[in-house]
Amino acid sequence: MVQVDVFWSYGIGSSFALAAFRQLRRLKVENEVRRWKLGWKEWPEVPEGGDAPEAELMPAGLSRENHVAFQELVKELKANGLRPGKVTFRDLGKVVKVVRGWAERYSDAFHNEYFLKNLLFLSLLFVPSGAVLLWSNPNWETMQVGSYETIPQWLVGIFTTTNVTQGILGFLVTYELLMKGKYYQAALQTVLAYLGFFFILANGWDNRGYQRFFSKNREAFEDWKWTNALRWLGSDVVAILLVYGAAFLPLMYYWITKWLMEGRELEKGGAAEVDLFERLPEAAELFAYENISIFGGTLGPAVLATFLIRRLGWGKGLALTAAATGLMLSKWGMGPAMCKRLMGVDSLEDVPVEEMVRRALEESREPARVGS
């Protein structure tokens, strides 16, 4: 629906990046080393002799990093003569130049097959499914709030656009955290996105989200009773959901499972390609863990929140749900353990990619230093 798709698309983009975390980190290292060897990039951090120093792990938050990057972009725009509130067509060339430089700085996040598949999945499958539902069932798609007569044109444009941009954002934020070696924070991007998704479906803004979801139109919602769910099952809403779900859910699960398995093989030095059907038991086990992690860690708290809010009110209900969810996702809960199992790692902290690049560059200098 219009509200939940913002969270769902973000979660899809995040999960795609998370599934390919080993491949993305290795690609980043290979690209950085290649640039250095070709002379495209200076790397003064690499010492001339001796072992490369260990990287100092600074607890820098992602939000601060993004804030600093944004401020740098603004400063560069202003340095090139651009003034807020006084933009003219002559400034467009300056803006394009600065934005192109900024895009090149983060190009590795986008120049890979995993981001391309994420983008194609969102634009060719996810966006059409939402657009068809909004056109055919505007009441249901807007949680029984809007209709053909009341939905503004700009909302339709924003809805279809954010179904792509939020997926891009989810991929990029998760990618940045993975490059820093912060695996658990990266995994939480997917978990929290799906938590928001299910909370809106189950509770919504009025503790009636599930009633809105299981009502095929506004009239059924206003005359709510549980038998509405049976009529909803026979509606064209469910038919559309089944058709598009059969098209994109198997593909999404296939890619996520395949990339996770290939990443593990890559780390072991095995083949880069994995046939899931030849290793069906392992793929099925991984598929089960994916669903346990998502539904157990997000749908469960959303249903709990709906029940507690209905019984205790918004304040107490949300407080108790937040406490339970926080405990589950803390180091004492099941969250870190499930994340380790799903990603196939022993620790949820790893060295930043910059340190891996330094080590690779130092190793490339070893033969020259020995021969001299």
ZAMARGU-4260 file (C-alpha; in steps of 0.2 Angstrom, whole numbers, plus 5000, padded with zeros to 4 digits):
<rodrens>
0) 5000/5000/5000 | 5005/5018/4998 | 5011/5020/5016 | 5020/5003/5018 | 5029/5003/5001
5) 5041/5016/5007 | 5047/5004/5020 | 5046/4989/5009 | 5056/4996/4995 | 5069/5002/5008
10) 5070/4984/5015 | 5071/4976/4998 | 5086/4987/4993 | 5094/4984/5010 | 5092/4966/5009
15) 5100/4965/4992 | 5115/4974/4998 | 5116/4963/5014 | 5115/4947/5004 | 5130/4952/4993
20) 5140/4959/5007 | 5156/4948/5004 | 5155/4951/4985 | 5153/4970/4988 | 5167/4972/5000
25) 5179/4962/4988 | 5174/4972/4973 | 5177/4988/4983 | 5195/4982/4987 | 5198/4976/4970
30) 5193/4993/4962 | 5203/5003/4974 | 5218/4993/4971 | 5216/4994/4953 | 5214/5013/4953
35) 5230/5015/4964 | 5240/5003/4952 | 5234/5013/4937 | 5239/5029/4945 | 5221/5036/4945
40) 5221/5038/4964 | 5234/5044/4977 | 5235/5033/4993 | 5247/5042/5005 | 5241/5031/5019
45) 5252/5017/5013 | 5269/5017/5021 | 5285/5016/5011 | 5292/5002/5022 | 5287/4991/5036
50) 5270/4983/5040 | 5254/4993/5037 | 5247/4999/5053 | 5231/4993/5060 | 5216/5004/5056
55) 5209/5014/5071 | 5191/5009/5073 | 5182/5025/5076 | 5164/5024/5082 | 5158/5036/5068
60) 5139/5035/5065 | 5132/5034/5048 | 5121/5050/5050 | 5136/5060/5055 | 5145/5054/5040
65) 5131/5058/5028 | 5129/5075/5036 | 5148/5079/5033 | 5147/5073/5015 | 5131/5084/5012
70) 5140/5099/5020 | 5155/5096/5009 | 5144/5095/4994 | 5135/5112/4999 | 5152/5120/5002
75) 5158/5115/4985 | 5142/5121/4976 | 5144/5138/4985 | 5163/5139/4981 | 5158/5137/4962
80) 5147/5152/4963 | 5130/5144/4967 | 5119/5154/4980 | 5104/5147/4988 | 5088/5156/4982
85) 5097/5164/4967 | 5099/5149/4955 | 5099/5152/4936 | 5101/5141/4921 | 5119/5146/4920
90) 5121/5138/4937 | 5115/5121/4930 | 5132/5117/4923 | 5141/5120/4940 | 5128/5109/4948
95) 5130/5095/4936 | 5149/5096/4938 | 5149/5095/4957 | 5135/5081/4957 | 5145/5071/4944
100) 5160/5072/4956 | 5150/5067/4971 | 5143/5052/4961 | 5160/5047/4956 | 5165/5047/4974
105) 5152/5034/4978 | 5152/5025/4961 | 5157/5008/4968 | 5141/5007/4977 | 5131/5008/4961
110) 5143/5000/4948 | 5140/4982/4951 | 5128/4969/4946 | 5119/4968/4963 | 5114/4986/4963
115) 5109/4984/4945 | 5097/4970/4949 | 5090/4979/4964 | 5086/4994/4952 | 5078/4983/4939
120) 5068/4973/4952 | 5061/4989/4959 | 5057/4997/4943 | 5051/4983/4932 | 5042/4973/4945
125) 5039/4982/4962 | 5033/4998/4954 | 5021/4991/4942 | 5013/4980/4956 | 5010/4995/4966
130) 5004/5006/4952 | 4991/4992/4946 | 4984/4991/4964 | 4983/5009/4966 | 4973/5011/4949
135) 4962/4996/4952 | 4959/4998/4971 | 4963/5015/4977 | 4953/5013/4993 | 4963/4998/4998
140) 4980/5004/4992 | 4978/5020/5002 | 4971/5010/5018 | 4953/5015/5014 | 4957/5034/5015
145) 4958/5039/4997 | 4948/5036/4981 | 4949/5041/4962 | 4941/5058/4966 | 4952/5062/4981
150) 4969/5055/4977 | 4979/5070/4970 | 4990/5067/4955 | 5006/5072/4963 | 5003/5058/4976
155) 5003/5045/4962 | 5020/5052/4955 | 5028/5052/4972 | 5022/5035/4976 | 5029/5027/4961
160) 5045/5037/4962 | 5049/5033/4980 | 5046/5014/4977 | 5063/5016/4967 | 5072/5029/4977
165) 5069/5021/4994 | 5076/5005/4987 | 5091/5014/4981 | 5093/5023/4998 | 5091/5006/5007
170) 5105/4999/4996 | 5117/5013/4998 | 5115/5015/5017 | 5117/4997/5020 | 5132/4997/5008
175) 5141/5011/5018 | 5139/5002/5034 | 5145/4986/5026 | 5161/4995/5020 | 5164/5000/5038
180) 5163/4982/5044 | 5147/4986/5054 | 5137/4970/5049 | 5124/4971/5063 | 5120/4989/5060
185) 5118/4985/5041 | 5107/4970/5045 | 5096/4982/5056 | 5092/4992/5041 | 5082/4978/5034
190) 5075/4973/5050 | 5069/4990/5055 | 5062/4993/5038 | 5051/4977/5039 | 5046/4982/5056
195) 5039/4998/5050 | 5031/4989/5036 | 5022/4976/5047 | 5018/4989/5060 | 5008/4999/5048
200) 4999/4984/5041 | 4995/4977/5058 | 4992/4993/5068 | 4992/5008/5057 | 4989/5026/5064
205) 4973/5021/5073 | 4975/5003/5079 | 4965/4997/5065 | 4978/4993/5052 | 4973/4975/5050
210) 4955/4980/5048 | 4960/4991/5034 | 4971/4978/5026 | 4957/4964/5026 | 4944/4975/5019
215) 4942/4975/5001 | 4934/4993/5000 | 4929/5007/5011 | 4911/5001/5014 | 4918/4984/5021
220) 4930/4993/5032 | 4917/5005/5039 | 4906/4989/5043 | 4921/4979/5050 | 4919/4961/5055
225) 4930/4947/5054 | 4920/4939/5040 | 4926/4953/5029 | 4943/4944/5028 | 4934/4930/5018
230) 4926/4942/5006 | 4943/4950/5004 | 4951/4933/4999 | 4940/4933/4984 | 4943/4951/4979
235) 4954/4956/4964 | 4966/4964/4977 | 4971/4946/4982 | 4972/4941/4964 | 4984/4955/4959
240) 4994/4952/4975 | 4996/4933/4970 | 5000/4937/4952 | 5014/4949/4956 | 5019/4940/4971
245) 5022/4924/4961 | 5032/4935/4949 | 5044/4944/4961 | 5045/4935/4977 | 5053/4919/4971
250) 5065/4930/4961 | 5069/4940/4977 | 5072/4925/4987 | 5082/4917/4974 | 5094/4931/4972
255) 5096/4934/4991 | 5099/4915/4994 | 5111/4913/4980 | 5121/4928/4984 | 5123/4923/5002
260) 5129/4906/4997 | 5140/4912/4983 | 5148/4924/4996 | 5152/4910/5008 | 5160/4900/4993
265) 5170/4915/4988 | 5177/4917/5006 | 5182/4899/5005 | 5190/4901/4989 | 5177/4891/4980
270) 5168/4893/4964 | 5160/4910/4960 | 5144/4903/4954 | 5132/4892/4964 | 5118/4881/4958
275) 5104/4882/4971 | 5095/4867/4964 | 5111/4856/4966 | 5113/4861/4984 | 5094/4862/4988
280) 5095/4856/5007 | 5108/4870/5011 | 5097/4883/5001 | 5081/4878/5009 | 5089/4880/5027
285) 5095/4897/5022 | 5078/4901/5015 | 5070/4896/5032 | 5082/4907/5042 | 5078/4922/5031
290) 5060/4920/5034 | 5062/4917/5053 | 5073/4932/5054 | 5061/4944/5045 | 5044/4937/5051
295) 5050/4932/5069 | 5059/4948/5071 | 5047/4961/5063 | 5030/4953/5061 | 5030/4947/5079
300) 5033/4964/5087 | 5021/4972/5075 | 5007/4960/5081 | 5012/4962/5099 | 5011/4981/5097
305) 4994/4980/5090 | 4988/4969/5104 | 4996/4980/5118 | 4990/4996/5111 | 4972/4990/5110
310) 4973/4984/5128 | 4984/4997/5137 | 4983/5012/5125 | 4996/5020/5114 | 5009/5026/5128
315) 5010/5009/5138 | 5008/4998/5122 | 5022/5006/5113 | 5033/5007/5128 | 5032/4989/5131
320) 5034/4984/5113 | 5049/4995/5111 | 5057/4987/5127 | 5053/4969/5120 | 5060/4973/5103
325) 5075/4982/5110 | 5079/4967/5121 | 5077/4955/5106 | 5089/4965/5095 | 5101/4969/5109
330) 5117/4958/5112 | 5107/4948/5125 | 5093/4944/5112 | 5091/4933/5097 | 5094/4947/5085
335) 5114/4946/5084 | 5113/4927/5084 | 5101/4926/5070 | 5111/4938/5060 | 5127/4929/5063
340) 5119/4913/5057 | 5111/4921/5042 | 5127/4930/5036 | 5138/4915/5041 | 5150/4926/5051
345) 5158/4923/5068 | 5158/4942/5072 | 5146/4956/5068 | 5161/4968/5067 | 5175/4968/5054
350) 5189/4979/5048 | 5184/4993/5037 | 5187/4991/5018 | 5200/5005/5019 | 5211/4994/5030
355) 5208/4979/5018 | 5214/4990/5004 | 5229/4996/5014 | 5234/4978/5017 | 5232/4973/4998
360) 5242/4988/4993 | 5256/4984/5005 | 5256/4966/4999 | 5258/4972/4981 | 5274/4982/4986
365) 5282/4967/4995 | 5290/4959/4979 | 5298/4976/4974 | 5305/4979/4991 | 5312/4961/4993
370) 5321/4963/4976 | 5328/4979/4979
</rodrens>
